Amino acid sequence: MRIGIDVGGTNTDSVLIDGTQIVRKSKTTTTEDITNGVKNSLHAILPSEEKNLGVDAVMIGTTHFTNALLQKNGLATTAALRLCLPATQMLPPMVDWPKEMKESIKGYTYLVDGGFEFDGREISTIDKGQIRRAADDMANKGVEAISISGIFSSVDPTQEQIAAQIIQEETPHIKISMSHEIGRVGVLERENATILNACLSTTSDSVVGAFKKAVEELNLGSALFLTQNDGTLMDADFATKYPVYSISSGPTNSMRGAAFLTGIQNAIVADVGGTSTDVGILRNGFPRESSIAVEIGGIRTNFRMPDVLSIALGGGSVVNTSPITIGPESVGLQLTQQSLLFGGSIRTATDMAAAAGLVNIGNKTLLSEISEEDIKSSLNMMNVMTEDVIDRLKFNADDIPVILVGGGHFLIGDDLAGASEVLRPENGEIANAIGAAIAQVGGQSESVYSLAEISREEALSAATEEAKKRAISAGANPKTVMVVDVEEIPLTYLPSNAIRIRVKVVGDIPEIS
């Protein structure tokens, strides 16, 4: 059996699954202290008299790391070392970061010799003395974490690895993140993603440690996994090292849960929560990844992120009249105190849906002053907002199935332009927790290869082996690892018949494989 927990901005959902059967589910209000909220969910889903049921694993999707970045709270003092000279000096690390974000991590930068061309030729040889001097300076400045990035390190990571070894020897206490393990092709965005991972290192220690303690306190003997933002899992140790992979994992959990509940592998999924609606595309059962740079807190990154669009439509969205507007303000966690249905004074999207008879909660007699015209206009606007997102995500003009999940799915109607059908699966309100519970461990690789140097088959084999290695490192059973997606993109703007290859693999967790 597995326990899946997903922490959202408004609700924390949990589910106990035995095979494909849902044994028990729970939805609680998200607490400001997310760790205690997870503990409460564990106790709710598994009462004390049932602690010996034999739970193989606990899977948690958390907003801890996203919140830490957005709130600039608990971030490590971070340095960025770039292996690049004499190239890229005009655009130093963090050149386009918001001032407040850079100041919150101190943001020390170091440019040293190194880097490669796209075909693996050195730009310059690494200078170990430069790196040792940089490490000593970091120690004097109280640096807690470092990002190491090199030009085209995704082609050849050896210089990053050598630099990491030197820094580890000189300053063993500094946590190290290397860009070839995190980002994709594109030095600035890959460097940014690696710096974000580094500055989250102290937060990941405390968060994952707290989750481990919560599981241990229940004496479950279960393995602990965190969900990644590509719809797969990583074990606790891997999550401690790569916390950035959990950013935006909530929407992907919901999408995987929607695929599980409906059996549909290709569809649009809309997860309607208390504050927002996240909409993404399922492709072969997994969330489609963004093909462009994604901003996190105003910082451009290019590590894997789901192709998800969010709109300010949720159960707590504030509805204004004359003219009708919905959001972006939301009562969020205070829905049961501030909405009209529960005796409050603020008109919300849930009030409008309840007035139309779409959901049966609260005291409907408190909605008598809402006009039929306002109800109709509000519901129509919610549909139009959703249809606009669907249209922006679709890759052709054909209609596509739309799956509505989340606690606020009743806000959206069944007649949506662009939808071949609209589905509301049973237990869809906890699709996010289900997606966490049923996920497999994943690994990805992406690199540029020159087909003038090696054959296409050799390049594919190298990329596949690297992806498998990463999945096993994240906790997958080696015997169950399989390829689920391969993407080849010829890079016509580079010489030597260059090609970018991306491979994704998944495998079962050892306990239940």
N, C-alpha and C positions, 0 to 999 in steps of 0.2 A: 504493500500500500504506500501511497505518497500523499504528502500534504503540500498544497500549493497556496501561497499567500502573496497578494499583490497590494501594495500600499499606494493608494491614490490620493489626490489632493483633498478629497472630501470623505471617501470611504476606504476602509481596509477590508478586502474580501479574502476569504479563506475557504478551502474545500479539502475534504478527505476523499481520495479516490482509490478504489480497489480494482485494478485492471482498467476496465472502461466504465465501471459503475460508480456513480457518485453516492458515497455513503452518507456524508453530512456536509452542510455548507453553512457559512456564517458571513454576515455583513455588519461591520461595526464602524462607528465614526472614527476617522483618523485623528489621532491625538497629536499634540504638538511635539511630544516626545515619541518619535516614531518607533523607537526600540521597545518601549512599554506597550505600544499598540500592537506590535508583532507578538509580544508575550501574551497579551490578552487574546489575540486571535488563536494562538496555539492552545490556550486553555479552553477557549470556546469550542474549538473543533475537535478537541480530544480531552474529554473529561477525565478526572484523575483515576476513576475506576477502569478506564480503558487504555491506560498507558502501555499495557503489554500486548497490544493488538499486532505488533510487528510492523512498524512503519519503516520502510526502507530508506526514505529520503524526505527531506524538507526543502522545498524550492521557494525562494523569496524574491519577489520583484519589489524594488525599493526606490523611493524618490530621494533618499538621503543625499546622494552625490549631486544630483541636479540642484537640489535646494542649497547645498553648500556653495556651488558656483554662483547661483543667482543671488544668494544672500551674502556672498563673500565671507563666509563664516567658517572658521576652523581650518583654513587653508595653510599649507606648509610654506615656509620661506623657501623660494625656488630660484634656481639659476638655470640658464639655458646655455649649453655649449654647442656651438655649430662647427663642424668640420668642413671648411669651405675655402679658406684663403688660397689664392688671392681673389677668388670669385665672391659675388653676392654681398660685398661690403656696403653697398648703397642701401640695402634693405636689411637692417639688423633684426634679430629676433624680437617679437612682440611689437613690431613697428606700427601696426594698426590696431593695437589693443585699446579698449577703453581705459582712460587714465586711472579710474578708481580700481579697476580689476588688476592692472599691473602693480599699482601701489600696494594692494592687499597681499600680494605674494612677494613683495620687494622687487622681483623681476631683474635680477642681476644677469648680465649677458657677457659671453666670451666667444670670440671668433678666433679659431686656430687653423693651422694648415690641415688640408685633407680634402676629401670629396672625390667623386668619380664622374666620368662621362656616362651617358646612357648605355654604352656598350661595355662598361667595366674598366675602361682606361682611367688611370689615376689623374686627377687634376693636379694634386700635389701629394707628396708623401707625408704621412702623419709624423708630427714632431712630439715625441714623448715628453720632452722637457717642457714644452709649452703647456701640456695638459697637467703635468705635476704642479707647475706654478699656478695654474688656474685652480687646481684642487686645494692648494694651500690657501689661496685667497678666499675661496668659498668657506673653508673652515673658519678663517678669521672673521668672516661676516655672519657666521651663524646659519649658513645654508642648511636646510633639512632635506631637500630633494633636488635632483638635477634631471634635466632633460638633455639627452644627447642626440643630435641629429646631424646627418651628413648628406651632402648632395648625392642623389641617386643611391642612397644606402639600401633601398629596396632591391637594387641590382646586385650590390655587393655589401654585406653588412660588416665585413671584417674590421674596418676602421672604427666603427661604433663599438664593436665588441672589445677591441684593444683599449680604446679610451675608457670604457666602463671598467675594465680590469684595473687600469692604472688608478682611476679615481677610487675604486673599492679598496685598493691597497693603501692609498694615501689618506683616505677619509672613510673608514669602514661604516660610520654611522649614517652617512648620506644615502638616501634611497635613490635608486637609479632607474630611469625610464629611457628606453632606446626607441627611436622613431621607426626603425624597420620592423619592429614588433607591433606597432600600433596603427600608423597611418598608411596612406597610399601614395602613389606617384604625385609629386608636387611638393616641393620642399617647404614652402611657407605654411601651407595648410597642415601638412604632416607634422611639422615642427610645433605648430599651435596645439594640435591634438595631444602631442607628447608632453608639452608643458602642462596642459590641463590634467593629464594623468598624474604627472609628478606632483602637482600642487594638491591633489586629492589623496596623496599617500598617507598622511597622518589621519585623515578622516576615515580612510578605508581600514586602517588598523583598528580604530575604536569601534566602528560600525560592525565590521565582520566579527570582531572579537565579542561584541555584545550579542550578536545573533548566535554565535557558537555557544555562549553561556546560557542563552535562553533555551536552546535545544538540549544542552547538557542537564539543565535544572529539571527537565521533565524525564530524564533518564530514558530517553527513547532509543539511544544507541543508533541514531539515524545519521546518514551522511547529509551534509548541508551544501546546498547549491544556491547560487544567485542567478537570476535570469539576465541574459545578454540582449542587446538591442537588435539582434538579427533573428530572434525567435528561438534561440538555443540557450543552453545552460553553461555555467562554469563553476567549478568547485570552489570552496571557500578560500583556499590558498591562492588560486588563480585570480579570484576576485579581489583579494587583498593587493595583488601586484598590478592588476589592470582594472581599477574601478571605473575608468572612463567608458568601458564597454557596457556598463549598466545604464548609462544615460539614455532616456527615452525607451526603456524596456517595457514600460506600462502598455503603450499602444500595441507593441508587437505581441505581448502576452495575450491581449484581447483578440488579436487577429488569429493567432494560433488556436485559441480557445474556440473561436467562431468556426474555424475549419473542422475542428474535432466534433463540435456539436451538430454541424449540418452535413458533414461529409463532402462539402464543396471545396475544391482545391483552388479555383480561380474565381475571385469575386472582389467586390469592394466591401470593406467592413467599416461601419461607423460605430464607434464606442461613445455613447452619450453618458457623460458623468454629471456631477453636480455643478461644475463650473464651466466645462468646455466639452466639445465633441471632437474626437480625434478620428480622422478618416484616412484609411490607407488601402493598398491593393494587395490581395493574396495572389501569389504566382506559384503554382505547383505546391500549394500548402504552406508556403513561407512568405513573410512580408517582403514586398519588393523594396529593394534598397535604393536610396537616393543616388543619382548619377552625377550630382553637382555638389559643390561645396555647401556645407551646412553650418549655419551660425549657432553658436551656443553662448548665450550671454553677450552677444555682439562680437564674438570671436569666430573667424572663419576656420573651419576644420574640414578634413577630407577622410576621416576614418569612417568605417561603415556606420551608417545611420539609416533608419527606415524612411521610406518616401511617404511621410505622413503630413497632412495638413490639419491644422487645428483652427476651430472657430469658437467664438465666445457664445456658445449655446449649451446650456446645461439646465438641470432641474432648478437650480438656484438663480438663474439669469434674471435680472431685473427687467420688467416690462413697463415701458412708458407709453402713454397715449398722446394723441394730438401733436404730431403723428405717431404711429406705432413704431417703437424701436425696441430691440431686444439686446441686452448686454451693452458693452462688455462688463458692466458692473454685475456682481453676483453676491448673494447672501451666503453662498458656499456652505460651510459647516453649520450656519445658523438657520437653515431652511425651516426646521421644526420650531423655531422661536420667532422668526421674523416674517414668514410668508402669511398671506391672508388665511389660508387653510387652517393654520394652527394658531390663529388669534393675533397675528402680527399686523403690521401696517404697510408692508411692502408687497407690491404685486409682482409675482414671479411667473416664470414659464410653467412651473408645476401647477400654479393656480389656474392658468388658462386651460391646461390640459384637463384638469379635474372638472372645471366648469363645463367642458365639452363632453364629459363622461368617458374620457380616455383612460382615467386611472381613478381608483377608489381609495383615497386616503384622506385623512383630516376631516374637517367639518365643512361640508359643501354649502351649508346654509350661510356661511360667512362670505360666500362669493356672489350673493344675490345682486349686488350693485354693478357687477361686470356686465356690460352690454353684449348682446349677441354679435353685434358688428365688431366689437373689439376682440371677442373670442375668435371669430372667423379670420380677421385680419392677422392676429398673432400667430395662429396655427399655419396660415398660408405663408407668413414670413419665415417661420421655422423651416418649412419645406423648401422654400426658395433658397435659403442659406445653405441647406444640405445639398440641393441640386447643383448649386454653383461649385461646391467643392468636388462633387462627383465628376462634373464636366471637366474640371481642371486636372483631375487625376487620370482620367481615361486616356488610353493611348490610341484609340480609334473611335469612329462614330457609332460603333455597334453598341446596343444595349447590353448590360452586364448585370448579373445577380448582385443585389445589395443585401448584406446581412446587418441587422440592427441589434446591437448588444449594449450592455451597460444598464445601470439602474434607471436612466432617463430615456430609454428607447421609445417610450410612449409619446414623447414630444414630436416625433417624426411620423408622418402619415404613410399609408401603404401605396399611394399613387405618386411616385417620384419619376420625373422626367429623366431618361437615361438608364432606368432600371428595367431589366427584363422581368424581374420578380423581386419582391421584398420579403425577406424572411426574418422571423423573430423566434429563434430557437429557444426551447425550454432550457432553463438555467442560464439564459443569456446574460442575466444581470450579474453573474459571477464568471463570465467568460475569461476575464483577466486572470483570476486565480486558477481556473481550469487550464488555461494556456501555460501557466507556470508549472502546474503539476504534471502535465503530459509531455513536456519538452524533452528533447534529447540534448546531449552535449555537442557543441559545435566548434569548428575551426575553419579559418579562411586563410588564403594566401593570395597575394597579388604582386606581380613583378613584371618588369619589362625584359624581354629577351630579344637578342639579335639572331634572326634565323640565318644570317650569314656565318654565324659561329657554330650554332647547333641546329639540329633538325626540329621540326614542329613537335614530333613525338617526344623527343628528349625534353623539350621545354614543358610540354604538358605533364610529363612524368615528374619533372623537378617540382613544378607548382603543386601537383597532387600530393607528393610526398611531404612537402612543407605544410600543406593544409592538414594532412593526417597527423603530422607531428604536433601541430598546435592543438588539435582536438584531443589528442591523448594527454598532452600537458594540461589541458583544461579539465581532465577527469574522465574522458571517454574510455570504455573498454576497447582495447586495440582490436579485438576479434570482431567487433560489430561496426567498425568505422566504414562508412560508404560515402561515395561522392553523390551529392544531390544537385549540384549546379556547376557548370563550366561556362566561362565567358571569355571569348577571344576578340580582341579589338586591334586591328592593324593600325599602326601609328604612321600614317603616310607623311607626316611632317618631319619624320626622322629618317636618316639614311639606314643602310644595311638591313632593309627588310625587317624593321623592328615591329614587335607585337607585344601587347599587354595581355597577360593571362590572369584571370581571377578564378579560383577554385574554392568551392564550399563543400565541406563534408560534415556529417553528423554521426554520432554513435551513442549507444545506450550507456547508462551509468552502470558501473560494475555490480552494484548490489542487486539489480533486478534483470540483468542481461541473461 
